[in-house]
Amino acid sequence: MGKLRHIVVSTIGSKSCKRAERKGIELAKENMAKLTFLYIVDTGFLSGIPRRVHGVDGAEKDLRRIGRIILERAMKNAKKKNVKAEIAIRTGNMMEELKNFLNEGRADLLLIGKEKRGLLDTHLMRTSATKLEEITGVPVQEVE
């Protein structure tokens, strides 16, 4: 991996994502790279419910609001370290939105938090990260 020009940190505000945010800030400062914090609203779990029923539209709005709070906190931490950062919120399938965002933004590196999970979840997450790297050609680094 050469000089980093654009680092993307995909975050959901978890402990490991906060560590990924800090790593992104550190790398952006070292490389004088563009830094983007990304939050993806994936409402796929609501796909079987008609949008007008059970507050599906409200759930999406609430998730966007939560994402904005998480991203604003990350921006505040970057600013404390004198690192300029941007935020982005996308809505859709997690893998598709990551792929599209990384390609559109010409990212050099994606940082994600590595959650502590069971054996099966860990295998699935690693498979997803590897697959995303293969699809986009963007290196993916999991931060513990």
NUDRENZA-233621 format. One line per 5 residues: number of its first residue (from 1); their letters; for each residue x, y, z of C-alpha. Coordinates in pm, 1 decimal, m for minus. Each point is the difference from the previous one (the first is absolute). Layout:
REM NUDRENZA-233621
NUM> A> X Y Z  ...
This chain:
REM NUDRENZA-233621
1> MGKLR> 0.0 0.0 0.0  147.9 332.9 m106.5  m71.3 342.9 135.7  m352.9 32.3 126.8  m205.6 278.6 m156.3
6> HIVVS> m352.2 m90.5 118.2  m86.6 m204.6 308.1  m357.4 m108.2 67.3  m111.8 m116.6 343.5  m330.6 m185.9 2.1
11> TIGSK> m146.6 37.6 346.8  m302.0 m95.6 206.2  131.8 155.4 320.5  99.2 m326.6 171.0  319.1 m28.8 206.8
16> SCKRA> 193.8 m160.8 m283.3  m133.2 259.2 m246.0  118.3 276.4 232.2  345.8 m160.0 m10.0  m23.2 m5.3 m381.8
21> ERKGI> m95.8 369.4 7.7  308.4 79.1 212.0  219.5 m204.8 m235.4  m146.6 187.4 m296.9  74.6 334.6 163.6
26> ELAKE> 356.4 m111.2 74.4  61.1 m125.9 m355.4  m159.0 307.7 m158.5  226.3 224.2 205.8  313.5 m202.6 m83.0
31> NMAKL> m78.1 m7.3 m372.7  m171.6 338.7 m29.2  m284.0 m200.5 m154.1  m366.4 75.4 m46.2  m206.8 m168.6 271.4
36> TFLYI> m365.6 m95.9 m31.1  m214.1 m152.3 271.9  m280.1 m208.4 m153.8  m321.5 m124.3 156.6  m230.0 m228.5 m196.5
41> VDTGF> m367.2 m32.3 83.4  m81.0 m358.5 m97.1  m370.9 m59.6 49.9  5.6 m339.2 m169.4  m129.7 m158.1 318.4
46> LSGIP> m324.7 191.9 m61.3  m37.1 m113.1 m361.5  m296.9 m228.5 56.1  m209.0 272.9 160.8  m195.8 248.2 m214.0
51> RRVHG> 154.1 347.3 44.8  m323.0 153.8 128.6  m40.3 m269.3 266.3  166.2 m14.7 340.5  190.4 325.4 m36.7
56> VDGAE> 256.6 m122.1 m253.5  52.4 353.1 m132.1  44.4 121.2 357.1  255.7 m272.5 69.0  208.3 110.5 m298.6
61> KDLRR> m12.2 362.7 116.0  99.5 m104.9 351.7  295.6 m201.6 m133.9  113.5 300.4 m208.4  m22.3 220.5 310.2
66> IGRII> 207.1 m250.2 199.8  252.0 m12.5 m285.2  31.0 379.4 m3.7  71.8 1.7 376.3  267.4 m269.9 m42.2
71> LERAM> 160.6 184.1 m292.4  m4.2 337.4 175.6  180.1 m155.9 297.2  262.7 m146.6 m233.1  42.8 339.9 m170.0
76> KNAKK> 43.7 165.7 339.2  276.5 m248.8 88.5  174.2 64.7 m333.1  m17.6 374.5 55.7  162.7 m42.4 344.0
81> KNVKA> 297.4 m157.8 m180.7  2.3 275.3 m265.1  m116.1 m239.7 m268.8  m254.5 118.3 m251.8  m265.4 m261.1 m70.2
86> EIAIR> m325.5 m40.8 m187.8  m307.5 m203.8 78.1  m232.4 m200.3 m221.7  m323.3 m186.1 63.0  m126.0 m252.9 m251.9
91> TGNMM> m318.8 m206.2 2.1  m22.7 m347.2 m148.3  165.0 m339.1 7.6  317.6 19.6 207.6  233.3 m174.2 m244.6
96> EELKN> m137.3 176.1 m307.7  17.8 342.0 161.7  355.7 m60.3 122.2  103.3 m114.0 m347.2  m162.0 299.4 m169.5
101> FLNEG> 134.3 252.6 249.2  355.8 m132.9 m15.0  0.4 4.8 m379.7  m160.5 344.2 m28.2  233.8 151.0 257.2
106> RADLL> 311.3 m170.3 m136.1  88.8 m124.9 346.8  343.1 m149.0 66.7  m95.8 m172.1 325.2  m313.4 m104.6 185.5
111> LIGKE> 21.2 m36.1 376.6  m265.9 m198.7 182.8  m34.3 m106.2 360.6  53.5 m366.9 73.3  m279.7 m106.5 228.3
116> KRGLL> 45.6 m287.9 241.9  m239.8 m264.6 m121.1  m53.8 m370.9 m4.9  198.1 m223.7 m234.4  m265.8 m2.1 m273.6
121> DTHLM> m52.1 378.4 11.4  375.8 57.4 m10.4  29.8 m223.3 m307.6  m290.0 176.2 m173.6  137.8 347.0 80.7
126> RTSAT> 347.2 m93.1 m126.2  m154.8 m141.8 m315.2  m193.5 324.0 m51.1  308.8 216.5 56.8  206.9 m213.3 m236.7
131> KLEEI> m275.2 m1.7 m260.5  m38.4 378.8 25.1  374.7 40.8 m48.6  m13.6 m224.4 m306.4  m302.5 178.7 m146.7
136> TGVPV> 129.5 354.4 47.0  375.8 m47.7 m12.6  18.8 212.6 316.3  199.5 m140.8 292.2  m217.0 m66.6 305.3
141> QEVE> 155.5 11.4 345.1  m185.7 m128.0 304.1  90.3 182.5 320.1  m27.9 m190.8 327.4
